[in-house]
Amino acid sequence: DIGANGEVTYSVSAGMSDFAIVDKNRLVVNQTLNREAISKYVLTVTARDHGVPPLSATATIEVLIDDKNDNNPIFSPVSYAATINETDPVDTFVVQVFATDLDVGINGKVSYKIDSGRSNDAGKFKINSGNGKISVAVPSLCYDTAVSNTVIIVAEDGADPPRSSSATVTIKTNDVNLYPPKFSRDYAPTVSDNAAPGTSLATVLATDADKCHEAIEYAIVPGNDTDKFSVDKDSGLLQIAKVLNRDFRAAYTLNISAT
């Protein structure tokens, strides 16, 4: 058509305020879009001439919104707590952390790592970067060394540069004492009559099969009623504490404990 019958005006379907037509036939974005709220628009564009009566036609336009990496991974929850035994072996499962990212594709793909710089015991644990499962990384987690361990976990997306967030994992260690200390033999030292106090008789030695309980303390239990002997609680060195007189007593039987 010619004249008014050939003049065409375009309009976007009612309710689609996010888009507008300018310069007669240019479809443009009318305001900031948020893919996380609406990822796809289906627009109806109407073309209408100026005839009397006007004639019109419609076309459907599907607009897909590309993702922008504008969201950090979010942990839920942001803090975790777990308890393990100091005897738990390597690869023992501790706890699983979880974070989500509202972005899509590589921008929304979350991976996990331990922040060694902010964790007081990072080397004792490891994490699966894909599923967030934390497990034991060393053969023994001694209670005496650390009753509680704090590990900071970082979740980051796959963008370049990535966006990230962190969570705190508190891991308590239970004290486990499976084996008592053991002496490998009995001792039968001899000493000359009237030996001076401080004279060494023997160094007793006990061992403990528990890797986390290797520190042993020694003490004399019943048998030292006259206080003539002493034992160093740390080294196990047995000494004379008072002058001995063979004419008064020729032999002593001491029981020494190791704890």
Secondary structure as a PSIPRED ss2 file (coil, helix, strand):
# PSIPRED VFORMAT (PSIPRED V4.0)

   1 D C   1.000  0.000  0.000
   2 I C   1.000  0.000  0.000
   3 G H   0.000  1.000  0.000
   4 A H   0.000  1.000  0.000
   5 N H   0.000  1.000  0.000
   6 G H   0.000  1.000  0.000
   7 E C   1.000  0.000  0.000
   8 V E   0.000  0.000  1.000
   9 T E   0.000  0.000  1.000
  10 Y E   0.000  0.000  1.000
  11 S E   0.000  0.000  1.000
  12 V E   0.000  0.000  1.000
  13 S C   1.000  0.000  0.000
  14 A C   1.000  0.000  0.000
  15 G C   1.000  0.000  0.000
  16 M C   1.000  0.000  0.000
  17 S C   1.000  0.000  0.000
  18 D C   1.000  0.000  0.000
  19 F E   0.000  0.000  1.000
  20 A E   0.000  0.000  1.000
  21 I E   0.000  0.000  1.000
  22 V E   0.000  0.000  1.000
  23 D C   1.000  0.000  0.000
  24 K C   1.000  0.000  0.000
  25 N C   1.000  0.000  0.000
  26 R E   0.000  0.000  1.000
  27 L E   0.000  0.000  1.000
  28 V E   0.000  0.000  1.000
  29 V E   0.000  0.000  1.000
  30 N C   1.000  0.000  0.000
  31 Q C   1.000  0.000  0.000
  32 T C   1.000  0.000  0.000
  33 L C   1.000  0.000  0.000
  34 N C   1.000  0.000  0.000
  35 R C   1.000  0.000  0.000
  36 E C   1.000  0.000  0.000
  37 A C   1.000  0.000  0.000
  38 I C   1.000  0.000  0.000
  39 S C   1.000  0.000  0.000
  40 K E   0.000  0.000  1.000
  41 Y E   0.000  0.000  1.000
  42 V E   0.000  0.000  1.000
  43 L E   0.000  0.000  1.000
  44 T E   0.000  0.000  1.000
  45 V E   0.000  0.000  1.000
  46 T E   0.000  0.000  1.000
  47 A E   0.000  0.000  1.000
  48 R E   0.000  0.000  1.000
  49 D E   0.000  0.000  1.000
  50 H C   1.000  0.000  0.000
  51 G C   1.000  0.000  0.000
  52 V C   1.000  0.000  0.000
  53 P C   1.000  0.000  0.000
  54 P C   1.000  0.000  0.000
  55 L C   1.000  0.000  0.000
  56 S E   0.000  0.000  1.000
  57 A E   0.000  0.000  1.000
  58 T E   0.000  0.000  1.000
  59 A E   0.000  0.000  1.000
  60 T E   0.000  0.000  1.000
  61 I E   0.000  0.000  1.000
  62 E E   0.000  0.000  1.000
  63 V E   0.000  0.000  1.000
  64 L E   0.000  0.000  1.000
  65 I C   1.000  0.000  0.000
  66 D C   1.000  0.000  0.000
  67 D C   1.000  0.000  0.000
  68 K C   1.000  0.000  0.000
  69 N C   1.000  0.000  0.000
  70 D C   1.000  0.000  0.000
  71 N C   1.000  0.000  0.000
  72 N C   1.000  0.000  0.000
  73 P C   1.000  0.000  0.000
  74 I E   0.000  0.000  1.000
  75 F E   0.000  0.000  1.000
  76 S C   1.000  0.000  0.000
  77 P C   1.000  0.000  0.000
  78 V C   1.000  0.000  0.000
  79 S E   0.000  0.000  1.000
  80 Y E   0.000  0.000  1.000
  81 A E   0.000  0.000  1.000
  82 A E   0.000  0.000  1.000
  83 T E   0.000  0.000  1.000
  84 I E   0.000  0.000  1.000
  85 N E   0.000  0.000  1.000
  86 E C   1.000  0.000  0.000
  87 T C   1.000  0.000  0.000
  88 D C   1.000  0.000  0.000
  89 P C   1.000  0.000  0.000
  90 V C   1.000  0.000  0.000
  91 D C   1.000  0.000  0.000
  92 T C   1.000  0.000  0.000
  93 F E   0.000  0.000  1.000
  94 V E   0.000  0.000  1.000
  95 V E   0.000  0.000  1.000
  96 Q E   0.000  0.000  1.000
  97 V C   1.000  0.000  0.000
  98 F C   1.000  0.000  0.000
  99 A E   0.000  0.000  1.000
 100 T E   0.000  0.000  1.000
 101 D C   1.000  0.000  0.000
 102 L C   1.000  0.000  0.000
 103 D C   1.000  0.000  0.000
 104 V C   1.000  0.000  0.000
 105 G H   0.000  1.000  0.000
 106 I H   0.000  1.000  0.000
 107 N H   0.000  1.000  0.000
 108 G H   0.000  1.000  0.000
 109 K C   1.000  0.000  0.000
 110 V C   1.000  0.000  0.000
 111 S E   0.000  0.000  1.000
 112 Y E   0.000  0.000  1.000
 113 K E   0.000  0.000  1.000
 114 I E   0.000  0.000  1.000
 115 D C   1.000  0.000  0.000
 116 S C   1.000  0.000  0.000
 117 G C   1.000  0.000  0.000
 118 R C   1.000  0.000  0.000
 119 S C   1.000  0.000  0.000
 120 N C   1.000  0.000  0.000
 121 D C   1.000  0.000  0.000
 122 A H   0.000  1.000  0.000
 123 G H   0.000  1.000  0.000
 124 K H   0.000  1.000  0.000
 125 F E   0.000  0.000  1.000
 126 K E   0.000  0.000  1.000
 127 I E   0.000  0.000  1.000
 128 N C   1.000  0.000  0.000
 129 S C   1.000  0.000  0.000
 130 G C   1.000  0.000  0.000
 131 N C   1.000  0.000  0.000
 132 G C   1.000  0.000  0.000
 133 K E   0.000  0.000  1.000
 134 I E   0.000  0.000  1.000
 135 S E   0.000  0.000  1.000
 136 V E   0.000  0.000  1.000
 137 A C   1.000  0.000  0.000
 138 V C   1.000  0.000  0.000
 139 P C   1.000  0.000  0.000
 140 S C   1.000  0.000  0.000
 141 L C   1.000  0.000  0.000
 142 C C   1.000  0.000  0.000
 143 Y C   1.000  0.000  0.000
 144 D C   1.000  0.000  0.000
 145 T C   1.000  0.000  0.000
 146 A C   1.000  0.000  0.000
 147 V C   1.000  0.000  0.000
 148 S E   0.000  0.000  1.000
 149 N E   0.000  0.000  1.000
 150 T E   0.000  0.000  1.000
 151 V E   0.000  0.000  1.000
 152 I E   0.000  0.000  1.000
 153 I E   0.000  0.000  1.000
 154 V E   0.000  0.000  1.000
 155 A E   0.000  0.000  1.000
 156 E E   0.000  0.000  1.000
 157 D C   1.000  0.000  0.000
 158 G C   1.000  0.000  0.000
 159 A C   1.000  0.000  0.000
 160 D C   1.000  0.000  0.000
 161 P C   1.000  0.000  0.000
 162 P C   1.000  0.000  0.000
 163 R C   1.000  0.000  0.000
 164 S E   0.000  0.000  1.000
 165 S E   0.000  0.000  1.000
 166 S E   0.000  0.000  1.000
 167 A E   0.000  0.000  1.000
 168 T E   0.000  0.000  1.000
 169 V E   0.000  0.000  1.000
 170 T E   0.000  0.000  1.000
 171 I E   0.000  0.000  1.000
 172 K E   0.000  0.000  1.000
 173 T E   0.000  0.000  1.000
 174 N E   0.000  0.000  1.000
 175 D C   1.000  0.000  0.000
 176 V C   1.000  0.000  0.000
 177 N C   1.000  0.000  0.000
 178 L C   1.000  0.000  0.000
 179 Y C   1.000  0.000  0.000
 180 P C   1.000  0.000  0.000
 181 P C   1.000  0.000  0.000
 182 K E   0.000  0.000  1.000
 183 F E   0.000  0.000  1.000
 184 S C   1.000  0.000  0.000
 185 R C   1.000  0.000  0.000
 186 D C   1.000  0.000  0.000
 187 Y C   1.000  0.000  0.000
 188 A C   1.000  0.000  0.000
 189 P C   1.000  0.000  0.000
 190 T C   1.000  0.000  0.000
 191 V C   1.000  0.000  0.000
 192 S C   1.000  0.000  0.000
 193 D C   1.000  0.000  0.000
 194 N C   1.000  0.000  0.000
 195 A C   1.000  0.000  0.000
 196 A C   1.000  0.000  0.000
 197 P C   1.000  0.000  0.000
 198 G C   1.000  0.000  0.000
 199 T C   1.000  0.000  0.000
 200 S E   0.000  0.000  1.000
 201 L E   0.000  0.000  1.000
 202 A E   0.000  0.000  1.000
 203 T E   0.000  0.000  1.000
 204 V C   1.000  0.000  0.000
 205 L C   1.000  0.000  0.000
 206 A E   0.000  0.000  1.000
 207 T E   0.000  0.000  1.000
 208 D C   1.000  0.000  0.000
 209 A C   1.000  0.000  0.000
 210 D C   1.000  0.000  0.000
 211 K H   0.000  1.000  0.000
 212 C H   0.000  1.000  0.000
 213 H H   0.000  1.000  0.000
 214 E C   1.000  0.000  0.000
 215 A C   1.000  0.000  0.000
 216 I C   1.000  0.000  0.000
 217 E C   1.000  0.000  0.000
 218 Y E   0.000  0.000  1.000
 219 A E   0.000  0.000  1.000
 220 I E   0.000  0.000  1.000
 221 V E   0.000  0.000  1.000
 222 P C   1.000  0.000  0.000
 223 G C   1.000  0.000  0.000
 224 N C   1.000  0.000  0.000
 225 D C   1.000  0.000  0.000
 226 T C   1.000  0.000  0.000
 227 D C   1.000  0.000  0.000
 228 K C   1.000  0.000  0.000
 229 F E   0.000  0.000  1.000
 230 S E   0.000  0.000  1.000
 231 V E   0.000  0.000  1.000
 232 D C   1.000  0.000  0.000
 233 K C   1.000  0.000  0.000
 234 D C   1.000  0.000  0.000
 235 S C   1.000  0.000  0.000
 236 G C   1.000  0.000  0.000
 237 L E   0.000  0.000  1.000
 238 L E   0.000  0.000  1.000
 239 Q E   0.000  0.000  1.000
 240 I E   0.000  0.000  1.000
 241 A C   1.000  0.000  0.000
 242 K C   1.000  0.000  0.000
 243 V C   1.000  0.000  0.000
 244 L C   1.000  0.000  0.000
 245 N C   1.000  0.000  0.000
 246 R C   1.000  0.000  0.000
 247 D C   1.000  0.000  0.000
 248 F C   1.000  0.000  0.000
 249 R C   1.000  0.000  0.000
 250 A C   1.000  0.000  0.000
 251 A C   1.000  0.000  0.000
 252 Y C   1.000  0.000  0.000
 253 T C   1.000  0.000  0.000
 254 L C   1.000  0.000  0.000
 255 N E   0.000  0.000  1.000
 256 I E   0.000  0.000  1.000
 257 S E   0.000  0.000  1.000
 258 A E   0.000  0.000  1.000
 259 T C   1.000  0.000  0.000
